[in-house]
Amino acid sequence: MVSNSFYTQENLGPYELYNLGDFELEDGGKIPDCKLAFNTFGELNEAKDNAIVIPTWFSGTSKDYEAYIGEDRALNPNKYFIVVINQIGNGLSSSPHNSPDPIAMGDFPNVRIGDDVRAQHKLITENYGITEIALVVGGSMGAQQTYEWAVRYPDMVKRAAPIAGTAKNTQHDFLFTKTLMEAITSDPGWRQGNYKSNTEVADGLKRHADIWAVMGLSTEFYKQEKWTLFGVESLDEFIFGFLQPLFQMLDPNSLLTMAWKWQRGDVSRITNGNLEEALGRVKAKVFVMPIDEDMFFPPRDCEAEQKLISGSELRVINSIAGHFGLFGGEGAYYHNQIDKHLNELLAIPVPAKVVE
């Protein structure tokens, strides 16, 4: 275990921890006393049918979704019980740097998207007795988890909105992510994951950030010099004052844990590789919501999957920031689009829960 002052209640709270006990993993091994960090907004109603589940994205935490939630938003805590759950390995939930031996640091086991969703299922069923989810929604890796929820628990998930993500990761995106990982592992300070501080991997984290600078945004973002969306005034400030410091605060092994499962995100693992069959299991009303300028998950990749989901709709989000549009730097322009689609999705009637 190593200390990292970034992953604290002061920086990323409030959040609670739920202990799942010893959690068996799909690729073998287990996480002893596996903990999920989560935050809630609103109250669970008596019927327990107003729950919204939001899984986190790569490098992100529950803190990142606060701007998506509010009384003036579709994700309204006055109407819904919103549970934002930090994926395993993200630095707040059980992760390489905060786990004891024998799974500490470089010995942390491989985790799948399916493991995340099974763990989240345990949290909301055991801790809250929830058997019906009004909506699962998440961006990027949160979208991967959203798809997994809809495929794995089709009778439970009533609506789903994957934003800027796919049900099955593409080979092209696998290679993108491989480059992100190698930026870290090529740093001699990484020491096979057994560094003493994230600062020892500063060069690798810097290179990791530089790749995000290329792929995380759109070419038009750079043409129009839209740095002000991220609170800076120049390209140098954007790279050296925002992106590089952002990633250098994070734990390298946590990034690698998340990247490994991102690369292998695939809902068809439970249908012997048949994606059409997997997405055919979905009973939820689904709005697939790609970002138009996203170079990781372009709309055409998302649309191909959307066509395999019965009754689903493609709702494209416009953002010059590309994949980083998820950060909401465009303010009302971005969030109004998200709210419009989610409000329409939440207004669609779904079958009532069967009382046994």
ABEGO torsion letter per residue (X at the ends): XBBBAABBAAAAOBBBBBBAEBBBBAAEEBBBGBBBBBBBBEBBBAAGAABBBBBBBBGBBAAAAAAABEAABABBAAABBBBBBBBBGAGABBBAAABBOAABEAABBBBBAAAAAAAAAAAAAAAAGBABBABBBBBEAAAAAAAAAAAABAAABABBBBBGBBABBBAAAAAAAAAAAAAAAABAAAGGGABABAAAAAAAAAAAAAAAAAAABBAAAAAAGAAAAAGBABAAAAAAAAAAAAAAABBAAAAAAAAAAAAABBAAAAAGGBAAAAAAABABBBBBBBBAABAABBAAAAAAAAAABBGBBBBBBBBAAEAAAAAGAAEAAAAAAAAAAAAAAAABBBBBBBBX
